[in-house]
Amino acid sequence: MNLLDRPRRLRATPVLREMMAETNVSARHLITPHFVVEGKGIKEEIGSMPGVFHVSTDELIKEVEADLELGLKSHLLFGIPNDKSPHGDSALDDNGVVQQSLRALKGQFGTDIISITDVCLCAYTSHGHCGFLEDGKVVNDPSVEQLARMALSHAQAGCDIVSPSDMMDGRVGGIRELLDENGFTDTVILAYSAKYASAYYGPFRDACDSAPQGDRKTYQMDPRNGREAVLETFLDLQEGADMVMVKPALAYLDIIRRVREEVLSPVVCYNVSGEYSLVKNAAKAGLVDEAAIVRENLLAFRRAGSDLIITYHGRDALKEGWI
């Protein structure tokens, strides 16, 4: 055959394939979520998420220390309080589980780590919604005020990045304004900008005990919409977001790419609980090669345009040499 172009030439050996690789994943691209509960000496595996645990603050310190040895320096904290109320007031408690954890982490590790906090009321409200529920409807503006107070509480406790995941309109602007008024101009906002009302969140709701009364379709995005993701992202950036996020990741690679092509800010994706648990359970059943499929998924997120990936796979991927 008289072929001028033979792309296989550049795939001939492992070293050559490594040389030609366009995309890479390393520890610096990964953010590890943690589910923090009240108490001491608690480390209990979450039934729907194999290898992921509810941990008390003292056990969280151990996990973060072990992660640092693997090169994982960025951590996302979800608080699971004992006290839930209609307005999620325990989210503002200076001695709340997230606030205590932030102070402990900064006291132990200082600037060696990046502490990110989820700013949302769903784990703190008795009804499981991300904002205030009035007459069966999640109301926007009063919810934003509470979310801003929650973000300020986290900043005061020492977090580096606050990450509002509620999808209320205007919440980024409300948070930025309150942070700046109180001198926290350097606190970064990572906005869950394109967060879809997805079926992939099931295990997470189990982990956070945050299943809502009804659903979240009036504030989280419709999976049928793509242009709306760009609109939401632009609005968050206009209000002061420093970084933007697409969630979930695997079924929304097109959205990650679309957002990446439209904005200059860092783009993050969330490899969510359902995506994680499907892989774990399939691997346990012998249906897939866990190392290969995790590596392929992480590369897909990066290839689509994610600068950073929130994932539960990071620890295993680094410890076992999958990436």
C-alpha positions as CSV (number, residue, x, y, z in Angstrom):
1,M,0.0,0.0,0.0
2,N,1.3,3.4,-0.9
3,L,0.2,5.3,2.2
4,L,1.7,8.7,3.1
5,D,-0.1,9.0,6.4
6,R,0.3,6.1,8.9
7,P,-0.9,7.2,12.3
8,R,0.1,3.8,13.8
9,R,3.7,4.8,13.5
10,L,3.2,7.0,16.6
11,R,1.7,4.1,18.6
12,A,4.4,1.5,17.9
13,T,6.0,1.2,21.4
14,P,5.0,2.1,25.0
15,V,7.7,4.8,25.2
16,L,6.5,6.3,21.9
17,R,2.9,6.3,23.0
18,E,4.0,8.0,26.3
19,M,5.8,10.6,24.3
20,M,2.8,11.3,22.1
21,A,0.2,11.4,24.9
22,E,-2.0,14.5,24.8
23,T,-3.7,14.2,28.1
24,N,-2.4,13.3,31.6
25,V,-3.8,12.9,35.1
26,S,-1.8,13.4,38.2
27,A,-2.4,14.0,41.9
28,R,-2.5,17.8,41.5
29,H,-5.6,17.4,39.3
30,L,-7.6,15.6,42.0
31,I,-9.8,16.8,44.8
32,T,-10.8,14.3,47.5
33,P,-14.3,14.6,49.2
34,H,-14.7,13.7,52.9
35,F,-17.9,13.2,54.9
36,V,-17.4,14.5,58.4
37,V,-19.6,13.6,61.3
38,E,-19.8,14.7,64.9
39,G,-18.0,12.7,67.6
40,K,-14.6,11.1,68.1
41,G,-13.0,8.0,66.8
42,I,-15.6,7.4,64.1
43,K,-14.7,5.8,60.8
44,E,-17.6,4.0,59.4
45,E,-17.8,2.8,55.8
46,I,-20.8,4.1,53.8
47,G,-22.8,1.1,52.6
48,S,-23.6,2.5,49.2
49,M,-20.0,3.8,48.6
50,P,-17.4,1.0,49.1
51,G,-14.1,2.4,50.4
52,V,-15.6,5.8,51.4
53,F,-16.2,6.6,55.1
54,H,-18.0,8.8,57.5
55,V,-15.2,10.2,59.7
56,S,-15.0,12.3,62.8
57,T,-12.6,15.2,62.8
58,D,-9.8,13.2,64.5
59,E,-10.1,10.5,61.9
60,L,-10.3,13.1,59.1
61,I,-6.8,14.3,60.2
62,K,-5.5,10.8,59.7
63,E,-7.1,10.5,56.3
64,V,-5.7,13.8,55.1
65,E,-2.3,13.0,56.4
66,A,-2.3,9.7,54.4
67,D,-3.6,11.5,51.3
68,L,-0.8,14.0,51.6
69,E,1.7,11.2,51.4
70,L,0.1,10.2,48.1
71,G,0.3,13.8,46.8
72,L,-3.4,14.6,47.3
73,K,-3.4,18.1,48.7
74,S,-7.0,19.4,48.0
75,H,-9.9,18.3,50.1
76,L,-13.7,19.0,49.9
77,L,-15.6,18.8,53.2
78,F,-19.2,17.8,53.6
79,G,-20.6,18.2,57.1
80,I,-23.2,15.9,58.5
81,P,-24.6,17.4,61.7
82,N,-26.7,15.7,64.3
83,D,-29.0,18.7,64.5
84,K,-31.3,19.4,61.5
85,S,-33.9,22.1,61.3
86,P,-36.1,23.8,58.7
87,H,-33.6,26.5,58.0
88,G,-30.4,24.5,58.6
89,D,-29.2,26.8,61.4
90,S,-26.5,24.3,62.5
91,A,-24.7,25.2,59.3
92,L,-23.8,28.5,60.9
93,D,-22.6,27.1,64.2
94,D,-19.0,28.2,64.9
95,N,-18.5,24.8,66.7
96,G,-20.2,22.9,63.9
97,V,-18.6,19.8,62.4
98,V,-17.1,21.6,59.4
99,Q,-15.9,24.6,61.3
100,Q,-14.1,22.4,63.9
101,S,-12.6,20.3,61.1
102,L,-11.3,23.4,59.2
103,R,-9.6,24.7,62.3
104,A,-8.1,21.3,63.1
105,L,-6.9,20.8,59.5
106,K,-5.3,24.3,59.3
107,G,-3.7,23.8,62.7
108,Q,-2.2,20.5,61.6
109,F,-1.3,21.1,58.0
110,G,-1.3,24.9,57.5
111,T,-0.8,25.9,53.9
112,D,0.3,22.4,52.8
113,I,-3.3,21.6,51.9
114,I,-6.3,23.3,50.2
115,S,-9.5,23.1,52.2
116,I,-12.7,23.4,50.2
117,T,-16.1,23.4,51.8
118,D,-19.5,22.5,50.3
119,V,-21.9,25.4,50.9
120,C,-25.4,23.9,50.8
121,L,-28.2,23.5,53.3
122,C,-29.4,20.0,52.3
123,A,-27.5,18.1,55.0
124,Y,-28.6,20.6,57.6
125,T,-32.3,20.9,56.9
126,S,-35.0,18.6,58.2
127,H,-36.6,18.5,54.8
128,G,-33.4,17.8,52.8
129,H,-33.7,20.7,50.4
130,C,-30.8,23.0,49.6
131,G,-32.7,26.1,50.7
132,F,-35.7,27.3,52.7
133,L,-38.9,25.4,52.1
134,E,-42.1,27.5,52.3
135,D,-45.6,26.2,51.4
136,G,-43.9,23.3,49.5
137,K,-41.7,25.6,47.5
138,V,-38.0,26.2,47.8
139,V,-37.7,30.0,48.1
140,N,-34.7,31.7,46.6
141,D,-33.7,35.0,48.2
142,P,-34.0,34.0,51.9
143,S,-32.0,30.9,51.1
144,V,-29.2,32.9,49.5
145,E,-28.9,35.0,52.7
146,Q,-28.4,31.9,54.8
147,L,-26.0,30.3,52.3
148,A,-23.9,33.5,52.4
149,R,-23.8,33.4,56.2
150,M,-22.7,29.7,55.9
151,A,-19.9,30.6,53.5
152,L,-18.7,33.4,55.9
153,S,-18.7,31.0,58.8
154,H,-16.5,28.6,56.8
155,A,-14.1,31.4,55.8
156,Q,-13.8,32.5,59.4
157,A,-12.9,29.0,60.4
158,G,-10.1,28.9,57.8
159,C,-11.3,27.4,54.5
160,D,-9.5,28.4,51.3
161,I,-12.3,27.8,48.9
162,V,-16.1,27.9,49.5
163,S,-18.1,26.0,47.0
164,P,-21.9,26.7,46.8
165,S,-23.7,23.7,45.4
166,D,-27.3,24.8,46.0
167,M,-28.1,26.3,42.5
168,M,-30.1,29.2,44.0
169,D,-30.1,32.3,41.7
170,G,-27.7,35.0,42.8
171,R,-26.0,33.0,45.5
172,V,-22.5,33.6,44.2
173,G,-23.0,37.3,44.3
174,G,-24.5,37.2,47.8
175,I,-21.6,35.1,49.0
176,R,-18.9,37.3,47.4
177,E,-20.5,40.5,48.8
178,L,-20.7,39.2,52.4
179,L,-17.1,37.7,52.3
180,D,-15.7,41.0,51.0
181,E,-17.6,43.0,53.5
182,N,-16.0,41.0,56.3
183,G,-12.4,41.1,54.9
184,F,-12.3,37.7,53.2
185,T,-11.4,39.1,49.8
186,D,-8.9,36.3,49.2
187,T,-11.4,33.4,49.8
188,V,-12.0,31.7,46.5
189,I,-15.4,30.8,45.3
190,L,-15.8,27.5,43.3
191,A,-19.3,27.6,42.0
192,Y,-21.3,24.5,41.1
193,S,-22.4,26.4,38.0
194,A,-23.9,23.6,35.9
195,K,-25.4,21.1,38.5
196,Y,-28.0,18.8,37.0
197,A,-30.9,17.1,38.6
198,S,-29.3,13.8,38.1
199,A,-30.0,10.2,39.0
200,Y,-26.3,9.7,39.7
201,Y,-26.6,11.3,43.2
202,G,-28.2,8.4,45.0
203,P,-25.3,7.1,47.1
204,F,-24.4,10.7,48.0
205,R,-27.8,11.3,49.5
206,D,-27.3,8.2,51.6
207,A,-23.9,9.4,52.7
208,C,-25.2,12.9,53.7
209,D,-28.7,11.8,54.9
210,S,-30.1,14.5,52.6
211,A,-32.8,12.9,50.5
212,P,-35.3,15.7,49.9
213,Q,-39.0,15.8,50.4
214,G,-40.0,15.7,46.7
215,D,-37.2,16.5,44.2
216,R,-34.8,19.3,43.3
217,K,-35.9,19.9,39.8
218,T,-37.0,23.5,40.4
219,Y,-33.4,24.5,41.1
220,Q,-31.1,21.9,39.7
221,M,-30.8,21.8,35.9
222,D,-32.8,19.7,33.5
223,P,-30.5,17.0,31.9
224,R,-32.1,17.9,28.5
225,N,-30.5,21.4,28.5
226,G,-27.0,22.3,27.3
227,R,-27.1,26.0,26.5
228,E,-28.4,26.7,29.9
229,A,-25.2,25.4,31.4
230,V,-23.3,28.1,29.6
231,L,-25.8,30.8,30.8
232,E,-25.5,29.6,34.4
233,T,-21.7,29.6,34.2
234,F,-21.6,33.1,32.8
235,L,-23.9,34.4,35.5
236,D,-21.7,32.9,38.2
237,L,-18.6,34.4,36.8
238,Q,-20.3,37.8,36.5
239,E,-21.2,37.5,40.2
240,G,-17.7,36.8,41.3
241,A,-17.0,33.1,40.9
242,D,-13.3,32.3,40.5
243,M,-13.8,28.7,39.3
244,V,-16.8,26.9,37.8
245,M,-18.0,23.3,38.0
246,V,-20.0,20.8,36.0
247,K,-21.7,18.1,37.9
248,P,-22.1,15.1,37.3
249,A,-19.1,14.4,35.0
250,L,-19.4,11.1,33.1
251,A,-22.8,11.7,31.5
252,Y,-22.0,15.4,30.9
253,L,-18.7,15.3,29.1
254,D,-20.2,17.4,26.4
255,I,-21.1,20.1,28.9
256,I,-17.6,20.1,30.3
257,R,-16.3,20.7,26.8
258,R,-18.9,23.3,26.0
259,V,-18.1,25.3,29.2
260,R,-14.3,24.9,28.7
261,E,-14.6,26.4,25.2
262,E,-16.6,29.4,26.5
263,V,-14.7,30.5,29.6
264,L,-11.2,31.3,30.6
265,S,-11.6,30.5,34.3
266,P,-10.6,27.1,35.8
267,V,-13.2,24.4,35.1
268,V,-13.8,21.6,37.6
269,C,-15.9,18.5,37.2
270,Y,-17.4,16.2,39.9
271,N,-17.1,12.5,39.3
272,V,-20.1,11.8,41.5
273,S,-21.1,9.1,43.9
274,G,-23.3,7.1,41.5
275,E,-20.5,7.1,38.9
276,Y,-18.1,5.9,41.6
277,S,-20.3,3.2,43.0
278,L,-21.2,1.8,39.6
279,V,-17.6,1.3,38.8
280,K,-16.8,-0.2,42.3
281,N,-19.7,-2.7,42.1
282,A,-19.0,-3.7,38.5
283,A,-15.4,-4.3,39.4
284,K,-16.4,-6.4,42.5
285,A,-18.6,-8.5,40.2
286,G,-15.7,-9.1,37.8
287,L,-17.4,-7.2,35.0
288,V,-14.8,-4.5,34.5
289,D,-11.1,-4.0,35.1
290,E,-11.3,-1.3,37.8
291,A,-7.8,0.2,37.2
292,A,-8.4,0.5,33.5
293,I,-11.9,1.9,33.7
294,V,-10.9,4.5,36.4
295,R,-7.9,5.6,34.4
296,E,-10.1,5.9,31.3
297,N,-12.8,7.9,33.0
298,L,-10.3,10.3,34.7
299,L,-8.6,10.8,31.3
300,A,-11.9,11.5,29.7
301,F,-12.7,14.2,32.2
302,R,-9.4,15.9,31.6
303,R,-9.6,15.4,27.8
304,A,-13.1,17.0,27.8
305,G,-11.5,20.1,29.4
306,S,-11.6,19.8,33.2
307,D,-8.6,21.4,34.9
308,L,-9.5,19.6,38.2
309,I,-11.6,16.6,39.1
310,I,-13.4,15.9,42.4
311,T,-13.4,12.2,42.7
312,Y,-13.6,9.4,45.2
313,H,-11.2,7.3,43.1
314,G,-8.1,9.4,43.7
315,R,-6.7,7.6,46.7
316,D,-6.9,4.1,45.0
317,A,-5.7,5.5,41.7
318,L,-2.5,6.8,43.2
319,K,-1.9,4.1,45.8
320,E,-2.3,1.3,43.2
321,G,-0.4,3.1,40.5
322,W,-3.4,3.4,38.1
323,I,-2.4,6.9,37.0
